[in-house]
């Protein structure tokens, strides 16, 4: 798996050998992965969308804190209460309150920075208006995926390609995007010899879109969605499971 680029062209490709490995990984793990349903956003409350936006901010730099927080149902319930929209709208020093809350719950690696980003979301005027959710106005899962993502990035100040893509999958706006984060690019680097870092991919739109397009073509050939590949690689990237399938392909062919 490689990305080649010059001043005029960017091209990503997946070799036949990499194609076979990805195929085995998908066949082995696809039944263990859940992808959020398309259209979910139409039934989500402002609080539910707010929590997803909080999550997108908190995982910047590392998802470990956010994942640990969600592993305890009692703690996450208290956290949701502490960052509820009605409560936040009554706070005067919002940055200070959010920074203290994120710190006390150990919700993110960078609480002060995350607090400022969350306040920018609340004050953007294109996501919530008087407590009502307006982020999805004029958007639909039936629209062109790339245009929808561009719209989300223009409306939400925290969104970049990776975070907007993950959000779209989570709320069911599209299954035709992939969040090329550190874990997924790490899988490509370790097992497919990929030649670029996640930082480089995420900071360059052309590189991101090129790799995403190559993976989209692969997924279409496998009759699966990019979202499924995203969730699969993210879930199993740190478990050593992918290593087993890569090193011992016969595991993927074992009798059902």
HELIX and SHEET records of a PDB file:
HELIX    1   1 UNK A   16  UNK A   29  1                                  14    
HELIX    2   2 UNK A   30  UNK A   32  5                                   3    
HELIX    3   3 UNK A   40  UNK A   43  5                                   4    
HELIX    4   4 UNK A   46  UNK A   58  1                                  13    
HELIX    5   5 UNK A   64  UNK A   70  1                                   7    
HELIX    6   6 UNK A   73  UNK A   82  1                                  10    
HELIX    7   7 UNK A   85  UNK A   90  1                                   6    
HELIX    8   8 UNK A   94  UNK A  104  1                                  11    
HELIX    9   9 UNK A  111  UNK A  122  1                                  12    
HELIX   10  10 UNK A  145  UNK A  155  1                                  11    
HELIX   11  11 UNK A  161  UNK A  171  1                                  11    
HELIX   12  12 UNK A  182  UNK A  192  1                                  11    
HELIX   13  13 UNK A  198  UNK A  203  1                                   6    
HELIX   14  14 UNK A  205  UNK A  222  1                                  18    
HELIX   15  15 UNK A  226  UNK A  236  1                                  11    
HELIX   16  16 UNK A  241  UNK A  247  1                                   7    
HELIX   17  17 UNK A  249  UNK A  253  5                                   5    
SHEET    1   A 2 UNK A   2  UNK A   5  0                                        
SHEET    2   A 2 UNK A  10  UNK A  13 -1                                        
SHEET    1   B 2 UNK A 128  UNK A 129  0                                        
SHEET    2   B 2 UNK A 132  UNK A 133 -1                                        
END                                                                             
